[in-house]
Amino acid sequence: MEKEQDDVSSIHNRFSLTLVNPGSHYFSLAASMGVGLVTVLATYFGYLNNLNIEEFWYRIPIVLGVMAAMQILDIKFAKKKEYSKSLHSSLFGNMLWVVTILMGLLSSVVLSKETSLFFITFGMILFASFRIGLYTTTLGASLKKAWAIAFIQPLAMFFVLVPQELWISMLTNVIALGYGIAFLIIASVWSIVTDRAGRPGMKSTHKTIQAYLASQGNDVEDAEELMEEHATETKVGTSQIRFSSNNETKFTMVLPEIHPGPYHPVGGSNIPYLIYKNLSSSAMVMHSISDHALNLPSRNEVDNYLKNLQNFEIKEEGIKCTEPVVVQINKARVTGMLFGNNPLLLLSLSPHGMEDIPSYMKKEIEQYGKNRNFTKIMTVDCHNAMGEEISKEDGDDMLKAAKSCLDSLITKDNFQIELGYANTNDMDVWTEDLAMGGLGITCLKINNKKYFLGWADANNMENGVREKIIEKFSEEGFNLLEICTSDTHYAAVKARNRNGYYQLGLITSGDKLSKWFIQIAQKAELDIKSAKYEILENETEVRVMGQSIYEDYSKALENSLKITKIFVIGSLGLFITSLFL
């Protein structure tokens, strides 16, 4: 499982590559027009200053107009017909052209030589070679099609940029053609090699990239199809603690064995909210100890899982439980309660944080509990502070705390359960770092003492936010045991940061979150009634993403990046030689 975690981390660490494109196509449109203007200025004032400058003024709108027209025409050649991608590709291609032109001017100054029109022609062909690479990787064109359309925008702009009498001499420049053809070949070879970088596990790296990019525009069909090809059938369990009063369900705590993901909006990325909604918006969908291998790859599997969630078996029921036990060993904290013979353990390192708790810890805790004759051990990864993969030292401390908590629970008396629950469904709490399920609070009154448990449908929490909220609760005289997040991979907005999401508390202040939590805690307190619990168990056969898919994706990504670095270094070396001509 450690290898799977490493592969996921490797993929996640490369997420920043997706932030290269501007966040808005309006920015790309404006920027490309700006770059086009610089191209015209540099060409006429830097290279053609011996010609009639009056020509310069009317060429600006013509060049920019042709660029805009070609950007619209490019849409027809892209697989998904997306205007934004056409604008992004035009911007980067034109940037490459203008950089070549400006570097030519700089080299003439530094090396004390005459400016050469070679750089205008060379830059135009570099623009075309860039389009070959871009069209084959991200826009879904075959290499033949990419060659056929590579020169459309560069040549159209060239013909309106350069005076007609210079066309033939510039386009037949042997040195410019030689360098240009070399880069066209480099782009083609790079495209072929990177597409095969993930074989045999991944047939086409480019199709995977295209599917991912399409999914960012909510077109998930290709991405889910690719993931289903790798998916494996398995049985996953779901545990529930259902609380009811007067034969009416008040609240359900859910521990699904599946993991939210893989990423918004694909597959089970929003599964916590869907489960929450499936349970009449009166639930806390916890993050069980599971990893990305248990992601549902498609909406079909999500529907299958939700449909079968109702086919549960009542394993145990009762009206009593123990008071909570909290064990802290160094950074590790475990909060436990015992329902009949079924312990519920909440595991956290907050405020220090960690990634998903590895499955070996769950197995060890369950084995320890089994040796002490517990029936069902329900472990929750609170997922309430940001951090790296758990260290061996912290993992050992957490296991010790969990075992100590189990030993302590055996000795505790049981008391009648009284319970109240409230959430933010009727409140205006929309924020970019909170998903569709909002916030929830349950108030357990045990042995005439009140204990609160908070939940947020969010992807982790900003470090220290949990402690801030607990401090505010304490000031109100409330005992807030823990705050858990669902680890949803739903994103209210696309986060343009390294993580790809906004953890709870990054956008919304701790004070505001405290206010919301306290408000619903007060409602939950007023809703307290005697309750009974039922332990529900469900097992469903679904297709999950498994471990090999991450190994294949990671391998393809790393190989592609290594190959790209080699080609970039070689291309840069070749480009530098052109500056000395």
VOKE-724497 format. One record per residue (C-alpha): residue number from 0; residue in three letters; y, z, x. Coordinates in nm, 2 decimals, decimal comma. Example, Ala and Ser with C-alpha at 12.3 -4.5 7.8 and 13.67 -1.06 7.14 Angstrom:
2
> 0_ALA_-0,45_0,78_1,23
> 1_SER_-0,11_0,71_1,37
END
This chain:
581
> 0_MET_0,00_0,00_0,00
> 1_GLU_0,23_0,06_0,30
> 2_LYS_0,21_-0,31_0,38
> 3_GLU_0,32_-0,40_0,03
> 4_GLN_0,61_-0,16_0,06
> 5_ASP_0,71_-0,33_0,39
> 6_ASP_0,69_-0,68_0,23
> 7_VAL_0,91_-0,57_-0,06
> 8_SER_1,16_-0,41_0,18
> 9_SER_1,17_-0,72_0,38
> 10_ILE_1,24_-0,94_0,08
> 11_HIS_1,50_-0,69_-0,05
> 12_ASN_1,68_-0,68_0,29
> 13_ARG_1,73_-1,05_0,26
> 14_PHE_1,90_-1,02_-0,08
> 15_SER_2,24_-1,05_0,09
> 16_LEU_2,17_-1,41_0,16
> 17_THR_2,21_-1,48_-0,22
> 18_LEU_2,57_-1,35_-0,19
> 19_VAL_2,67_-1,64_0,04
> 20_ASN_2,78_-1,85_-0,27
> 21_PRO_3,11_-1,75_-0,43
> 22_GLY_3,08_-1,53_-0,74
> 23_SER_3,27_-1,78_-0,95
> 24_HIS_3,26_-2,15_-0,97
> 25_TYR_3,63_-2,15_-1,03
> 26_PHE_3,67_-2,01_-0,68
> 27_SER_3,46_-2,29_-0,54
> 28_LEU_3,66_-2,55_-0,73
> 29_ALA_3,99_-2,41_-0,61
> 30_ALA_3,86_-2,36_-0,25
> 31_SER_3,71_-2,71_-0,23
> 32_MET_4,05_-2,86_-0,34
> 33_GLY_4,22_-2,65_-0,07
> 34_VAL_3,97_-2,77_0,19
> 35_GLY_4,02_-3,13_0,07
> 36_LEU_4,40_-3,08_0,12
> 37_VAL_4,34_-2,96_0,47
> 38_THR_4,12_-3,26_0,54
> 39_VAL_4,40_-3,50_0,44
> 40_LEU_4,66_-3,31_0,63
> 41_ALA_4,45_-3,29_0,95
> 42_THR_4,36_-3,65_0,93
> 43_TYR_4,71_-3,79_0,89
> 44_PHE_4,90_-3,55_1,11
> 45_GLY_4,63_-3,50_1,37
> 46_TYR_4,46_-3,84_1,40
> 47_LEU_4,67_-4,10_1,22
> 48_ASN_5,02_-3,99_1,33
> 49_ASN_5,09_-4,34_1,46
> 50_LEU_5,06_-4,49_1,12
> 51_ASN_5,29_-4,50_0,82
> 52_ILE_5,32_-4,14_0,71
> 53_GLU_5,43_-4,25_0,36
> 54_GLU_5,07_-4,33_0,29
> 55_PHE_4,99_-3,97_0,33
> 56_TRP_5,16_-3,84_0,01
> 57_TYR_4,98_-4,06_-0,24
> 58_ARG_4,64_-4,01_-0,08
> 59_ILE_4,64_-3,64_-0,15
> 60_PRO_4,59_-3,67_-0,53
> 61_ILE_4,35_-3,96_-0,48
> 62_VAL_4,12_-3,77_-0,24
> 63_LEU_4,12_-3,46_-0,45
> 64_GLY_4,07_-3,67_-0,77
> 65_VAL_3,77_-3,85_-0,61
> 66_MET_3,63_-3,52_-0,49
> 67_ALA_3,65_-3,37_-0,84
> 68_ALA_3,49_-3,68_-0,99
> 69_MET_3,21_-3,67_-0,74
> 70_GLN_3,15_-3,30_-0,82
> 71_ILE_3,09_-3,39_-1,18
> 72_LEU_2,87_-3,69_-1,09
> 73_ASP_2,66_-3,46_-0,87
> 74_ILE_2,55_-3,27_-1,17
> 75_LYS_2,34_-3,56_-1,29
> 76_PHE_2,14_-3,55_-0,97
> 77_ALA_2,06_-3,18_-0,98
> 78_LYS_1,74_-3,06_-1,14
> 79_LYS_1,91_-2,80_-1,36
> 80_LYS_2,23_-3,00_-1,41
> 81_GLU_2,45_-2,70_-1,31
> 82_TYR_2,82_-2,76_-1,25
> 83_SER_2,85_-2,43_-1,05
> 84_LYS_2,59_-2,54_-0,79
> 85_SER_2,76_-2,88_-0,76
> 86_LEU_3,09_-2,71_-0,69
> 87_HIS_2,93_-2,47_-0,43
> 88_SER_2,76_-2,75_-0,25
> 89_SER_3,08_-2,96_-0,24
> 90_LEU_3,28_-2,66_-0,10
> 91_PHE_3,04_-2,60_0,18
> 92_GLY_2,99_-2,96_0,26
> 93_ASN_3,37_-3,02_0,28
> 94_MET_3,41_-2,71_0,49
> 95_LEU_3,17_-2,86_0,74
> 96_TRP_3,36_-3,18_0,74
> 97_VAL_3,70_-3,02_0,79
> 98_VAL_3,57_-2,79_1,06
> 99_THR_3,44_-3,09_1,25
> 100_ILE_3,79_-3,26_1,22
> 101_LEU_3,97_-2,94_1,33
> 102_MET_3,73_-2,89_1,62
> 103_GLY_3,79_-3,24_1,73
> 104_LEU_4,17_-3,17_1,74
> 105_LEU_4,11_-2,84_1,92
> 106_SER_3,89_-3,01_2,19
> 107_SER_4,16_-3,27_2,25
> 108_VAL_4,42_-3,00_2,32
> 109_VAL_4,19_-2,78_2,53
> 110_LEU_4,04_-3,07_2,73
> 111_SER_4,37_-3,27_2,74
> 112_LYS_4,23_-3,58_2,60
> 113_GLU_4,33_-3,82_2,32
> 114_THR_4,22_-3,75_1,97
> 115_SER_3,93_-3,97_1,86
> 116_LEU_3,86_-4,10_1,51
> 117_PHE_3,50_-4,04_1,60
> 118_PHE_3,53_-3,68_1,46
> 119_ILE_3,63_-3,80_1,11
> 120_THR_3,33_-4,03_1,09
> 121_PHE_3,10_-3,78_1,25
> 122_GLY_3,22_-3,50_1,01
> 123_MET_3,16_-3,73_0,71
> 124_ILE_2,80_-3,79_0,82
> 125_LEU_2,75_-3,42_0,88
> 126_PHE_2,86_-3,37_0,52
> 127_ALA_2,59_-3,61_0,41
> 128_SER_2,32_-3,44_0,63
> 129_PHE_2,42_-3,10_0,48
> 130_ARG_2,37_-3,25_0,13
> 131_ILE_2,02_-3,36_0,22
> 132_GLY_1,93_-3,00_0,31
> 133_LEU_2,10_-2,86_0,01
> 134_TYR_1,96_-3,10_-0,24
> 135_THR_1,60_-3,05_-0,13
> 136_THR_1,62_-2,67_-0,11
> 137_THR_1,83_-2,55_-0,39
> 138_LEU_1,90_-2,84_-0,63
> 139_GLY_1,54_-2,96_-0,67
> 140_ALA_1,56_-3,32_-0,54
> 141_SER_1,29_-3,49_-0,34
> 142_LEU_1,37_-3,59_0,02
> 143_LYS_1,39_-3,96_-0,09
> 144_LYS_1,63_-3,88_-0,37
> 145_ALA_1,83_-3,66_-0,14
> 146_TRP_1,87_-3,95_0,11
> 147_ALA_1,97_-4,18_-0,18
> 148_ILE_2,25_-3,96_-0,30
> 149_ALA_2,35_-3,79_0,03
> 150_PHE_2,64_-4,03_0,11
> 151_ILE_2,78_-4,07_-0,24
> 152_GLN_3,05_-3,79_-0,22
> 153_PRO_3,12_-3,82_0,15
> 154_LEU_3,16_-4,20_0,15
> 155_ALA_3,37_-4,20_-0,16
> 156_MET_3,61_-3,95_-0,01
> 157_PHE_3,61_-4,13_0,32
> 158_PHE_3,71_-4,46_0,16
> 159_VAL_4,01_-4,31_-0,01
> 160_LEU_4,10_-4,09_0,29
> 161_VAL_4,10_-4,35_0,56
> 162_PRO_4,32_-4,66_0,55
> 163_GLN_4,12_-4,97_0,47
> 164_GLU_4,19_-5,15_0,80
> 165_LEU_4,00_-4,87_0,99
> 166_TRP_3,69_-4,87_0,77
> 167_ILE_3,48_-5,11_0,97
> 168_SER_3,57_-4,99_1,32
> 169_MET_3,51_-4,62_1,23
> 170_LEU_3,19_-4,68_1,04
> 171_THR_3,04_-4,90_1,32
> 172_ASN_3,13_-4,65_1,60
> 173_VAL_2,81_-4,64_1,79
> 174_ILE_2,86_-4,28_1,92
> 175_ALA_2,95_-4,15_1,57
> 176_LEU_2,64_-4,33_1,42
> 177_GLY_2,42_-4,20_1,70
> 178_TYR_2,52_-3,84_1,65
> 179_GLY_2,52_-3,87_1,27
> 180_ILE_2,17_-4,02_1,26
> 181_ALA_2,05_-3,74_1,48
> 182_PHE_2,18_-3,48_1,24
> 183_LEU_2,04_-3,67_0,94
> 184_ILE_1,70_-3,66_1,10
> 185_ILE_1,74_-3,29_1,19
> 186_ALA_1,83_-3,21_0,82
> 187_SER_1,53_-3,40_0,70
> 188_VAL_1,28_-3,24_0,94
> 189_TRP_1,43_-2,90_0,86
> 190_SER_1,38_-2,96_0,49
> 191_ILE_1,01_-3,06_0,54
> 192_VAL_0,93_-2,77_0,77
> 193_THR_1,10_-2,50_0,57
> 194_ASP_0,93_-2,62_0,25
> 195_ARG_0,59_-2,56_0,41
> 196_ALA_0,69_-2,23_0,57
> 197_GLY_0,50_-2,02_0,32
> 198_ARG_0,17_-2,21_0,32
> 199_PRO_-0,11_-2,16_0,22
> 200_GLY_0,00_-1,87_0,01
> 201_MET_0,31_-2,04_-0,12
> 202_LYS_0,28_-2,42_-0,17
> 203_SER_0,65_-2,49_-0,18
> 204_THR_0,92_-2,25_-0,05
> 205_HIS_1,19_-2,47_-0,20
> 206_LYS_1,05_-2,45_-0,55
> 207_THR_1,04_-2,08_-0,52
> 208_ILE_1,41_-2,07_-0,41
> 209_GLN_1,50_-2,31_-0,70
> 210_ALA_1,31_-2,09_-0,95
> 211_TYR_1,49_-1,78_-0,83
> 212_LEU_1,84_-1,95_-0,84
> 213_ALA_1,76_-2,08_-1,19
> 214_SER_1,66_-1,73_-1,31
> 215_GLN_2,00_-1,60_-1,20
> 216_GLY_2,14_-1,82_-1,48
> 217_ASN_1,89_-1,67_-1,73
> 218_ASP_1,65_-1,97_-1,70
> 219_VAL_1,34_-1,77_-1,62
> 220_GLU_1,07_-2,02_-1,71
> 221_ASP_1,00_-2,16_-1,36
> 222_ALA_1,02_-1,81_-1,19
> 223_GLU_0,78_-1,65_-1,44
> 224_GLU_0,54_-1,95_-1,41
> 225_LEU_0,53_-1,92_-1,03
> 226_MET_0,47_-1,54_-1,06
> 227_GLU_0,20_-1,58_-1,32
> 228_GLU_0,01_-1,81_-1,08
> 229_HIS_-0,02_-1,52_-0,84
> 230_ALA_-0,08_-1,25_-1,10
> 231_THR_-0,40_-1,06_-1,13
> 232_GLU_-0,56_-0,90_-1,43
> 233_THR_-0,59_-0,52_-1,43
> 234_LYS_-0,59_-0,23_-1,66
> 235_VAL_-0,28_-0,01_-1,67
> 236_GLY_-0,25_0,33_-1,83
> 237_THR_0,04_0,48_-2,02
> 238_SER_0,07_0,85_-2,09
> 239_GLN_0,30_0,99_-2,36
> 240_ILE_0,40_1,34_-2,46
> 241_ARG_0,50_1,30_-2,82
> 242_PHE_0,69_1,59_-2,98
> 243_SER_0,71_1,62_-3,36
> 244_SER_0,85_1,86_-3,61
> 245_ASN_0,75_1,88_-3,98
> 246_ASN_0,52_1,58_-3,91
> 247_GLU_0,81_1,36_-3,80
> 248_THR_0,84_1,24_-3,44
> 249_LYS_1,15_1,38_-3,27
> 250_PHE_1,11_1,25_-2,92
> 251_THR_0,86_1,09_-2,69
> 252_MET_0,84_1,11_-2,31
> 253_VAL_0,67_0,80_-2,17
> 254_LEU_0,50_0,76_-1,83
> 255_PRO_0,41_0,39_-1,80
> 256_GLU_0,19_0,30_-1,50
> 257_ILE_0,36_-0,03_-1,48
> 258_HIS_0,67_-0,07_-1,27
> 259_PRO_1,01_-0,21_-1,38
> 260_GLY_1,08_-0,55_-1,22
> 261_PRO_1,06_-0,77_-1,04
> 262_TYR_1,43_-0,84_-1,09
> 263_HIS_1,67_-0,91_-1,37
> 264_PRO_1,61_-1,10_-1,60
> 265_VAL_1,25_-1,19_-1,50
> 266_GLY_0,93_-1,03_-1,64
> 267_GLY_0,94_-0,66_-1,70
> 268_SER_1,28_-0,60_-1,55
> 269_ASN_1,41_-0,44_-1,87
> 270_ILE_1,07_-0,28_-1,97
> 271_PRO_1,21_0,08_-1,99
> 272_TYR_1,46_-0,02_-2,27
> 273_LEU_1,20_-0,23_-2,45
> 274_ILE_0,96_0,07_-2,46
> 275_TYR_1,25_0,29_-2,56
> 276_LYS_1,35_0,06_-2,84
> 277_ASN_0,98_0,02_-2,94
> 278_LEU_0,98_0,40_-2,99
> 279_SER_1,28_0,40_-3,23
> 280_SER_1,53_0,47_-2,96
> 281_SER_1,40_0,83_-2,93
> 282_ALA_1,24_0,84_-2,60
> 283_MET_1,27_0,90_-2,23
> 284_VAL_1,09_0,63_-2,03
> 285_MET_1,02_0,78_-1,70
> 286_HIS_0,95_0,62_-1,36
> 287_SER_0,59_0,71_-1,29
> 288_ILE_0,45_0,70_-0,94
> 289_SER_0,40_0,32_-0,92
> 290_ASP_0,52_0,03_-0,71
> 291_HIS_0,62_-0,33_-0,73
> 292_ALA_0,26_-0,45_-0,73
> 293_LEU_0,25_-0,33_-1,09
> 294_ASN_0,54_-0,55_-1,21
> 295_LEU_0,48_-0,76_-1,52
> 296_PRO_0,54_-1,12_-1,41
> 297_SER_0,65_-1,27_-1,74
> 298_ARG_0,78_-1,20_-2,09
> 299_ASN_0,43_-1,29_-2,23
> 300_GLU_0,28_-1,00_-2,04
> 301_VAL_0,57_-0,77_-2,15
> 302_ASP_0,50_-0,87_-2,52
> 303_ASN_0,12_-0,81_-2,46
> 304_TYR_0,19_-0,47_-2,31
> 305_LEU_0,43_-0,36_-2,59
> 306_LYS_0,20_-0,48_-2,86
> 307_ASN_-0,09_-0,27_-2,72
> 308_LEU_0,12_0,03_-2,66
> 309_GLN_0,04_0,14_-3,02
> 310_ASN_-0,33_0,15_-2,95
> 311_PHE_-0,33_0,51_-2,80
> 312_GLU_-0,58_0,79_-2,82
> 313_ILE_-0,46_1,15_-2,89
> 314_LYS_-0,62_1,35_-2,61
> 315_GLU_-0,47_1,69_-2,68
> 316_GLU_-0,22_1,86_-2,91
> 317_GLY_-0,06_2,21_-2,93
> 318_ILE_0,25_2,41_-3,00
> 319_LYS_0,29_2,60_-2,68
> 320_CYS_0,38_2,54_-2,32
> 321_THR_0,49_2,74_-2,01
> 322_GLU_0,84_2,80_-1,89
> 323_PRO_0,95_2,55_-1,62
> 324_VAL_0,85_2,62_-1,26
> 325_VAL_1,08_2,49_-0,98
> 326_VAL_0,95_2,48_-0,62
> 327_GLN_1,18_2,37_-0,34
> 328_ILE_1,05_2,31_0,01
> 329_ASN_1,32_2,18_0,25
> 330_LYS_1,45_1,86_0,08
> 331_ALA_1,16_1,83_-0,16
> 332_ARG_1,18_1,97_-0,51
> 333_VAL_0,92_1,97_-0,78
> 334_THR_0,98_2,09_-1,14
> 335_GLY_0,67_2,16_-1,35
> 336_MET_0,56_2,25_-1,70
> 337_LEU_0,22_2,30_-1,84
> 338_PHE_0,13_2,16_-2,19
> 339_GLY_-0,21_2,31_-2,27
> 340_ASN_-0,40_2,21_-1,97
> 341_ASN_-0,18_1,91_-1,88
> 342_PRO_0,08_1,96_-1,61
> 343_LEU_0,40_1,76_-1,61
> 344_LEU_0,56_1,74_-1,26
> 345_LEU_0,90_1,60_-1,18
> 346_LEU_0,94_1,50_-0,81
> 347_SER_1,27_1,45_-0,63
> 348_LEU_1,45_1,46_-0,30
> 349_SER_1,80_1,45_-0,44
> 350_PRO_2,06_1,46_-0,30
> 351_HIS_1,89_1,30_0,00
> 352_GLY_1,71_1,03_-0,19
> 353_MET_1,41_0,80_-0,13
> 354_GLU_1,25_0,47_-0,24
> 355_ASP_0,95_0,47_-0,48
> 356_ILE_0,71_0,76_-0,41
> 357_PRO_0,40_0,60_-0,26
> 358_SER_0,07_0,60_-0,45
> 359_TYR_-0,12_0,80_-0,20
> 360_MET_0,09_1,10_-0,30
> 361_LYS_0,00_1,06_-0,66
> 362_LYS_-0,37_1,04_-0,57
> 363_GLU_-0,36_1,35_-0,36
> 364_ILE_-0,17_1,55_-0,63
> 365_GLU_-0,42_1,44_-0,90
> 366_GLN_-0,72_1,53_-0,68
> 367_TYR_-0,57_1,87_-0,61
> 368_GLY_-0,51_1,92_-0,98
> 369_LYS_-0,86_1,80_-1,07
> 370_ASN_-1,01_2,06_-0,83
> 371_ARG_-0,82_2,32_-1,03
> 372_ASN_-0,97_2,19_-1,35
> 373_PHE_-0,64_2,05_-1,50
> 374_THR_-0,71_1,78_-1,76
> 375_LYS_-0,43_1,53_-1,70
> 376_ILE_-0,17_1,55_-1,43
> 377_MET_0,15_1,36_-1,53
> 378_THR_0,37_1,29_-1,23
> 379_VAL_0,73_1,16_-1,26
> 380_ASP_0,93_1,00_-0,98
> 381_CYS_1,28_1,13_-1,08
> 382_HIS_1,43_0,84_-0,88
> 383_ASN_1,77_1,01_-0,88
> 384_ALA_1,92_0,95_-0,53
> 385_MET_1,93_0,65_-0,30
> 386_GLY_1,73_0,65_0,02
> 387_GLU_1,47_0,48_0,24
> 388_GLU_1,10_0,50_0,22
> 389_ILE_1,00_0,87_0,22
> 390_SER_0,93_1,01_0,57
> 391_LYS_0,60_1,17_0,66
> 392_GLU_0,78_1,51_0,69
> 393_ASP_0,94_1,48_0,35
> 394_GLY_0,62_1,35_0,20
> 395_ASP_0,43_1,65_0,33
> 396_ASP_0,69_1,89_0,19
> 397_MET_0,67_1,72_-0,15
> 398_LEU_0,30_1,74_-0,16
> 399_LYS_0,31_2,11_-0,06
> 400_ALA_0,58_2,17_-0,33
> 401_ALA_0,37_1,99_-0,59
> 402_LYS_0,05_2,19_-0,51
> 403_SER_0,24_2,51_-0,51
> 404_CYS_0,39_2,42_-0,85
> 405_LEU_0,04_2,36_-0,99
> 406_ASP_-0,09_2,69_-0,85
> 407_SER_0,21_2,87_-1,01
> 408_LEU_0,16_2,70_-1,35
> 409_ILE_-0,19_2,83_-1,37
> 410_THR_-0,06_3,19_-1,38
> 411_LYS_0,22_3,13_-1,64
> 412_ASP_0,21_3,24_-2,00
> 413_ASN_0,25_3,00_-2,29
> 414_PHE_0,52_3,02_-2,55
> 415_GLN_0,60_2,84_-2,88
> 416_ILE_0,78_2,51_-2,82
> 417_GLU_1,12_2,46_-2,98
> 418_LEU_1,29_2,13_-2,91
> 419_GLY_1,60_1,93_-2,97
> 420_TYR_1,69_1,58_-2,86
> 421_ALA_2,00_1,36_-2,86
> 422_ASN_2,11_1,04_-2,69
> 423_THR_2,42_0,82_-2,66
> 424_ASN_2,32_0,55_-2,92
> 425_ASP_2,62_0,63_-3,14
> 426_MET_2,86_0,67_-2,85
> 427_ASP_3,06_0,42_-2,65
> 428_VAL_2,92_0,46_-2,31
> 429_TRP_2,89_0,11_-2,19
> 430_THR_2,93_0,08_-1,81
> 431_GLU_2,82_-0,15_-1,54
> 432_ASP_2,59_0,10_-1,38
> 433_LEU_2,40_0,19_-1,70
> 434_ALA_2,14_-0,02_-1,88
> 435_MET_2,08_-0,07_-2,25
> 436_GLY_1,90_0,26_-2,32
> 437_GLY_2,20_0,47_-2,23
> 438_LEU_2,16_0,84_-2,17
> 439_GLY_1,94_1,10_-2,33
> 440_ILE_1,89_1,48_-2,32
> 441_THR_1,62_1,70_-2,45
> 442_CYS_1,66_2,07_-2,50
> 443_LEU_1,35_2,29_-2,47
> 444_LYS_1,37_2,64_-2,60
> 445_ILE_1,09_2,84_-2,45
> 446_ASN_1,06_3,22_-2,46
> 447_ASN_1,42_3,23_-2,60
> 448_LYS_1,55_3,05_-2,30
> 449_LYS_1,70_2,70_-2,31
> 450_TYR_1,62_2,43_-2,06
> 451_PHE_1,77_2,08_-2,05
> 452_LEU_1,62_1,76_-1,91
> 453_GLY_1,84_1,46_-1,87
> 454_TRP_1,75_1,09_-1,86
> 455_ALA_1,94_0,77_-1,78
> 456_ASP_1,83_0,41_-1,83
> 457_ALA_1,95_0,32_-1,48
> 458_ASN_1,83_0,19_-1,15
> 459_ASN_1,85_0,51_-0,94
> 460_MET_2,16_0,73_-0,89
> 461_GLU_2,43_0,76_-0,64
> 462_ASN_2,36_1,05_-0,40
> 463_GLY_2,51_1,38_-0,51
> 464_VAL_2,58_1,27_-0,87
> 465_ARG_2,28_1,47_-1,00
> 466_GLU_2,42_1,78_-0,83
> 467_LYS_2,77_1,72_-0,97
> 468_ILE_2,63_1,70_-1,32
> 469_ILE_2,41_2,01_-1,28
> 470_GLU_2,71_2,20_-1,15
> 471_LYS_2,91_2,10_-1,46
> 472_PHE_2,62_2,21_-1,69
> 473_SER_2,61_2,54_-1,51
> 474_GLU_2,98_2,59_-1,58
> 475_GLU_2,90_2,55_-1,95
> 476_GLY_2,62_2,80_-1,93
> 477_PHE_2,35_2,53_-1,95
> 478_ASN_2,04_2,52_-1,74
> 479_LEU_1,98_2,15_-1,65
> 480_LEU_1,65_2,13_-1,48
> 481_GLU_1,66_1,77_-1,37
> 482_ILE_1,80_1,42_-1,44
> 483_CYS_1,56_1,13_-1,42
> 484_THR_1,63_0,75_-1,42
> 485_SER_1,41_0,48_-1,56
> 486_ASP_1,45_0,26_-1,25
> 487_THR_1,53_-0,03_-1,48
> 488_HIS_1,59_-0,36_-1,31
> 489_TYR_1,81_-0,48_-1,59
> 490_ALA_2,16_-0,56_-1,48
> 491_ALA_2,45_-0,54_-1,72
> 492_VAL_2,65_-0,76_-1,47
> 493_LYS_2,55_-0,93_-1,16
> 494_ALA_2,62_-0,70_-0,87
> 495_ARG_2,75_-0,87_-0,56
> 496_ASN_2,63_-0,61_-0,32
> 497_ARG_2,34_-0,57_-0,08
> 498_ASN_2,13_-0,39_-0,33
> 499_GLY_2,17_-0,63_-0,61
> 500_TYR_2,25_-0,36_-0,86
> 501_TYR_2,48_-0,07_-0,93
> 502_GLN_2,31_0,27_-0,91
> 503_LEU_2,43_0,52_-1,17
> 504_GLY_2,74_0,70_-1,05
> 505_LEU_2,86_0,42_-0,82
> 506_ILE_3,09_0,28_-1,09
> 507_THR_3,11_0,57_-1,34
> 508_SER_3,24_0,89_-1,20
> 509_GLY_3,03_1,21_-1,19
> 510_ASP_3,29_1,38_-1,41
> 511_LYS_3,26_1,11_-1,68
> 512_LEU_2,88_1,12_-1,67
> 513_SER_2,89_1,50_-1,69
> 514_LYS_3,11_1,48_-2,00
> 515_TRP_2,87_1,24_-2,17
> 516_PHE_2,56_1,44_-2,08
> 517_ILE_2,72_1,77_-2,20
> 518_GLN_2,83_1,61_-2,52
> 519_ILE_2,47_1,50_-2,61
> 520_ALA_2,33_1,83_-2,47
> 521_GLN_2,54_2,01_-2,73
> 522_LYS_2,40_1,78_-3,00
> 523_ALA_2,04_1,84_-2,87
> 524_GLU_2,10_2,22_-2,88
> 525_LEU_2,21_2,20_-3,25
> 526_ASP_1,90_2,00_-3,33
> 527_ILE_1,65_2,26_-3,20
> 528_LYS_1,34_2,30_-3,42
> 529_SER_0,99_2,43_-3,37
> 530_ALA_0,77_2,14_-3,25
> 531_LYS_0,42_2,05_-3,15
> 532_TYR_0,32_1,82_-2,87
> 533_GLU_0,05_1,55_-2,85
> 534_ILE_-0,08_1,40_-2,53
> 535_LEU_-0,13_1,03_-2,59
> 536_GLU_-0,33_0,80_-2,36
> 537_ASN_-0,33_0,42_-2,37
> 538_GLU_-0,50_0,16_-2,15
> 539_THR_-0,40_-0,20_-2,16
> 540_GLU_-0,53_-0,51_-1,98
> 541_VAL_-0,24_-0,71_-1,84
> 542_ARG_-0,16_-0,94_-1,56
> 543_VAL_0,05_-0,78_-1,29
> 544_MET_0,21_-0,93_-0,98
> 545_GLY_-0,02_-0,76_-0,74
> 546_GLN_0,03_-0,71_-0,37
> 547_SER_-0,04_-1,05_-0,22
> 548_ILE_0,26_-1,22_-0,38
> 549_TYR_0,50_-1,00_-0,19
> 550_GLU_0,32_-1,08_0,14
> 551_ASP_0,34_-1,45_0,06
> 552_TYR_0,71_-1,44_-0,04
> 553_SER_0,80_-1,23_0,27
> 554_LYS_0,61_-1,46_0,50
> 555_ALA_0,78_-1,77_0,36
> 556_LEU_1,12_-1,61_0,37
> 557_GLU_1,08_-1,48_0,73
> 558_ASN_0,93_-1,81_0,86
> 559_SER_1,20_-2,01_0,69
> 560_LEU_1,47_-1,80_0,85
> 561_LYS_1,31_-1,82_1,19
> 562_ILE_1,29_-2,20_1,16
> 563_THR_1,65_-2,22_1,04
> 564_LYS_1,78_-2,01_1,33
> 565_ILE_1,60_-2,25_1,57
> 566_PHE_1,75_-2,56_1,40
> 567_VAL_2,10_-2,40_1,38
> 568_ILE_2,10_-2,31_1,75
> 569_GLY_1,98_-2,66_1,84
> 570_SER_2,23_-2,83_1,60
> 571_LEU_2,52_-2,62_1,73
> 572_GLY_2,43_-2,71_2,09
> 573_LEU_2,42_-3,08_2,00
> 574_PHE_2,75_-3,05_1,81
> 575_ILE_2,92_-2,88_2,11
> 576_THR_2,83_-3,18_2,33
> 577_SER_3,02_-3,41_2,10
> 578_LEU_3,34_-3,21_2,17
> 579_PHE_3,33_-3,34_2,53
> 580_LEU_3,32_-3,70_2,45
END
